[in-house]
Amino acid sequence: MNRFILKTSIVVCSLLSLFMLLSFILRLNSSPMNTNLSEKSESKGFNKKIQLNVLNASGESGIASKTRNHLRSLGFDVVEIGNYDKMIDSTIIIDRLGDNTSSFKLSKAIGLEENKIQTVIDSSLFLRATLVLGKDFSNLRVKL
């Protein structure tokens, strides 16, 4: 009886190991998920508003809140404001989904050059973009 249990355990462990190895190999060969929205989804109105957060990296208090109000008046969905972890000189837009169209729309709305857009994909934030206001925020086309 003990021999039967030992042989059965060996077979089950072998099958489990084989399954795990196969799963690992398949994961190595799979491509990353595409997080871009299709044009068909966009045209049907799926999440037409551009969701973003605004972070203050200028050192001047209150500008993230004022920028949020201005962007909301333009139709953007600002879901969060806060402070950036360090001070920066130049305002930047961080593209969170690889969705260049949304980042370009935001840059045009605030008068920021397109070369100030960086791509740092992080789909866990549930945002399309992050606007980080630098010390040059007064040069933007934002009513403060």
C-alpha positions in Angstrom: 0.0 0.0 0.0 2.8 2.4 0.9 4.4 1.6 -2.5 1.3 2.5 -4.3 1.0 5.9 -2.5 4.6 6.6 -3.2 4.3 5.8 -7.0 1.1 7.9 -7.2 2.7 10.8 -5.5 5.7 10.7 -7.9 3.4 10.6 -10.9 1.3 13.5 -9.6 4.4 15.6 -8.8 5.9 14.8 -12.2 2.7 15.9 -14.0 2.5 19.1 -11.9 6.2 19.9 -12.7 5.6 19.3 -16.4 2.6 21.6 -16.4 4.5 24.3 -14.6 7.4 24.1 -17.0 5.0 24.3 -20.0 3.3 27.3 -18.5 6.6 29.0 -17.9 7.8 28.4 -21.5 4.5 29.7 -22.9 4.8 32.9 -20.8 8.3 33.5 -22.1 7.1 33.3 -25.7 4.0 35.5 -25.3 4.0 39.2 -26.3 2.9 41.9 -23.8 -0.7 43.0 -23.8 -1.5 46.0 -26.0 -3.1 48.7 -23.9 -4.0 51.1 -26.7 -7.6 51.7 -27.4 -8.8 51.0 -31.0 -10.1 53.8 -33.1 -13.4 51.9 -33.3 -13.7 52.0 -29.5 -12.8 55.7 -29.4 -15.4 56.5 -32.1 -18.1 54.7 -30.2 -17.5 57.0 -27.2 -15.6 54.5 -25.0 -13.9 56.6 -22.4 -13.9 59.7 -24.6 -12.8 61.9 -21.7 -9.1 61.9 -21.1 -8.4 60.9 -17.5 -5.3 62.3 -16.0 -3.8 63.4 -12.7 -2.0 66.7 -12.1 1.1 66.8 -9.9 2.8 70.0 -8.6 6.6 70.0 -8.9 7.0 73.7 -8.9 7.1 74.5 -5.2 4.2 77.0 -5.5 1.1 75.9 -3.6 -2.3 75.7 -5.1 -1.4 75.5 -8.8 -2.4 71.9 -9.2 -5.9 72.7 -7.9 -6.2 75.7 -10.3 -4.9 73.7 -13.2 -7.4 70.9 -12.4 -10.3 73.4 -12.5 -9.1 74.8 -15.8 -8.6 71.4 -17.4 -12.0 70.3 -16.2 -13.6 73.4 -17.9 -11.9 72.2 -21.1 -13.5 68.7 -20.8 -10.6 66.7 -19.3 -11.3 64.3 -16.4 -8.8 65.2 -13.7 -9.2 62.4 -11.2 -6.4 63.4 -8.8 -4.1 66.2 -7.8 -1.1 66.1 -5.6 2.6 66.8 -5.3 5.4 65.3 -7.3 8.2 63.7 -5.4 10.8 66.3 -6.5 11.0 69.8 -7.9 11.5 70.1 -11.7 12.2 73.1 -13.9 10.1 72.2 -16.9 6.6 71.0 -17.1 6.1 67.5 -18.6 3.3 65.1 -19.6 3.8 61.4 -18.8 1.9 59.1 -21.2 0.7 56.2 -19.1 -0.8 53.9 -21.7 1.2 54.6 -24.9 -1.8 56.6 -26.1 0.0 59.5 -28.0 -3.3 61.0 -29.1 -4.5 61.8 -25.6 -1.1 63.2 -24.6 -1.0 65.4 -27.7 -4.5 66.7 -27.0 -3.4 67.6 -23.5 -0.2 69.3 -24.7 -2.1 71.4 -27.2 -4.7 72.4 -24.6 -2.1 73.8 -22.2 0.4 75.1 -24.8 3.2 72.6 -24.1 5.6 71.5 -26.7 5.2 67.9 -27.9 8.8 67.1 -27.1 7.9 67.4 -23.4 5.9 64.2 -23.5 7.5 61.2 -22.0 6.1 57.6 -22.1 6.2 55.7 -18.8 3.5 53.0 -19.2 1.7 52.1 -16.0 -1.8 50.8 -16.7 -2.3 50.1 -12.9 -2.9 53.9 -12.4 -6.1 53.8 -14.6 -5.0 57.1 -16.2 -4.1 58.1 -19.7 -1.6 60.8 -18.7 0.0 62.6 -15.8 0.7 66.3 -16.0 3.7 67.4 -13.9 3.8 71.1 -13.4 7.3 72.4 -13.2 8.7 75.8 -12.3 7.8 77.1 -15.8 4.1 76.6 -15.2 3.4 80.4 -15.7 4.4 79.9 -19.4 1.5 77.5 -20.0 -1.9 78.4 -21.5 -3.7 77.7 -18.2 -6.0 80.2 -16.4 -4.6 80.4 -12.9 
